[in-house]
Amino acid sequence: MFELLGIPPQVLMGQLLLGLINGSFYAVLSLGLAVIFGLLNIINFAHGALYMAGAFVAWMLLNYLGIGYWPALILAPLIVGAFGIVLERTMLSRLYHLDHLYGLLLTFGLALIIQGLFRNYYGISGLPYQIPNLLSGGQNLGFMFLPNYRAWVVVASVLVCFGTWFMIEKTRLGAYLRAATENPVLVGAFGVNVPLMIMLTYGFGVALAGFAGVLAAPIYSVNPTMGEQLIIVVFAVVVIGGMGSIMGAILTGYMLGIVEGLTRVFYPEGSAVVIFVIMAIVLMIKPEGLFGRPA
């Protein structure tokens, strides 16, 4: 294959793949944030810690109970989602009528507590999680080697992201959710249990973070700081896509992952800040985000 600006095709495609992998995590995590903010108006700063908790739950299921990757892919998000429901019922439900800042401060504090607990018990060196046998190895595409597990991460991310978008935008349940956000009193008058819907929505949003954590466990070492830096990038993704925009979070997540990968090829020094530069430009030109609605 030909070289592009002196860059070997293997290097270019490898970084594009890495960018797509990162974009898959950005998309799933920013989708969870967009669901929670768009439907509940809560800025969930604990999202990164709950992503880390999903990875740790998968690790504990394997090492303490002998439960492998595939059951953990279902069980870990359910456990993290149930924990999220407890948080919503006991703490967050008291803040819905207050300024966004209170929710941000509460979830930031919860993130520090969750991360501190895992750091205290497991340290920060990282714990290995084996790739399932079904997804070990890879495919030789001629110009690059594609690991099976990384291809699975992209496929799983796309299925979950667009499945969630379809549920919220195209089904009756999604219509109830969106109506409950706009006018909870009116929706409640029609017999819909609005507090239950809010509780389950928050649980679903954090379950998405737990799902991303399980996907990440075999790629990255499972450690208490794995969500610490990622959450800052994911917030930038949500802001660029438009706060509360479901499709904006998904498309922007994949797009920025690929942009970040290409930046590593052509200007490696800028790869760590390119997303934040894009965020600053977008906010100057279109403050509501690329897919957001003007206030």
C-alpha positions, 0 to 999 in steps of 0.5 A: 500500500502507498504511504500517506505523507511518509507515514507507513500504512500499517502505522496509519491504520493501527492508529486509526484502529486505536482511535476507533477503540478509544472512540468506542469507550468515549461513545458508550461513556458519553452516552451514559452521561448524556442520558443522565443529564438530558433526562435528569439534569444531573451532571454525573461526575461519578461516571468515571468511578462507576466505569472503574467499578464495572471493571472491578466487578468483572474482575471480582466475579472472575477471581472470587466466584469463577464467573467468566467474561460473558456472564460478567458482561451482563452481571457487572452492569446490573450490579453497577446499575443497582448501586446507581439506583441506591445512590439516586434514591438516597442522595441525588433525588434530593437535589433535582430542584436545586442548581446543577452545581449541587449534583456536580459536587455530590457526584464528584465527592462520590467519585473520590470515595469510590475511587479511594475505597478501591485504591485502599483495598487493591492498590494502584498497580493494576490487575490483569483480566484475561481476554475470553478464549472465544475472542483471543487471537486476531485477523491478518488483514494484509496491511495490519493485524486486527485483534479479535477482542478489539473488533468486538469492542467496536461492534459491542459499542455500536450495538449498545449505543444505537440500541439505546438511541432507538429505545429513547427516540423511537419507542413509547418508553422513550417518549414517556421518558422525554415527556417526564423530563419536560413536564413530570406533573402532567405525565404523572397525572396520566398514571405514569410512575415518574419517580420510578422512571427517573430512578431506572433511568439513572440506573441505566445510565450508570449501567452503561458506564459499568458495561464500558468498564467490563469491555475495558478490563481485558484491554487495560489493567484493572486499577482504581485510576482507570476512570480518572483521566478518561472522565475529563475527556468524556465530559469534553465529548459530551460538551462538543456533541451537545449536553443531553444530545443522545445522538450527539454523544454517540457520533462525537465519541467515535469522531473524536476517537478517530481524530485523536488517533490521527493526531498521534500519527501526524502530530503526536505532541498534540494528541493529548490536547486535541479534543480540548482544542476542538471543544474550545473552538466548538464552544466559541462558534456553537455554544450549545454543541454540534448536535445540541439545541439552542437554549 
